[in-house]
Every structure is written in C-alpha cells, then in structure tokens.
Amino acid sequence: MLMTSWSRDADAVPVEVDVVLDNPVGGSADIPYHAALDLAFADFMHQYGVRNTTTQSLRITGITLTPVHNDRDPRDPPRCTVGMVLAAGERCYLLVSKPH
C-alpha cells in the first residue's frame, strides 16, 4: 500500500462545456475537434457538454457528425438527442467516438 499526503490546496475544476447554444432564435453550433478522438489512452472518444446559455428553452432539431465519428451513450446524463428541449442554463452530453 502506498500513501502520500497532499500538501497543496485542492482546485475545483468546472464542468467542461464544449458546445454553447447562445442564439435565442436558434441556428447551429459546431462540435469542435478534440485531441482525445485520436488518442488510444482516451479510447478514441470525447464527451462534449452542450449548454443552452440563452434565457429561453431551445429544441435540438438535429445532430450531425462526420462519417468517421459515432454518437455513443455519454457517461453523464442526459444524452443530447434530436427533439430534446434544453431549458435556459441546462446542459446535455454527447459522447463522440472515432473507431480505429
């Protein structure tokens, strides 16, 4: 058994939001590339947080990934799905994988 003491302050890390829905009249938002999609130790996956930063509810009307990427069940709920309504300030998650 190995034990060690922690000699520094612990830092809180905010939940990552990769995709921001910030237009109250709708539109589209890009799902950015993430390096984890090309790293074996990350299982060629990245979980994206999608957040509605407007003051009104927004409906997800489509999710489009490139042909080399797959939509998988995210580690955290709720999963972003077509038809889902995100209230102001709410978030959902998308787990994108790149098969190898």
Buried (B, 14 or more C-beta within 10 A) or exposed (E): EEEEEEEEEEEEEEEEEBBBBEEBEEEEEEBEEBEBBEEEEBEBBBBBBBBBBBEEEBEBEEBEEEEEBEBEEBEEEEBBEEEBEBEEEBBBBBBBBBEE
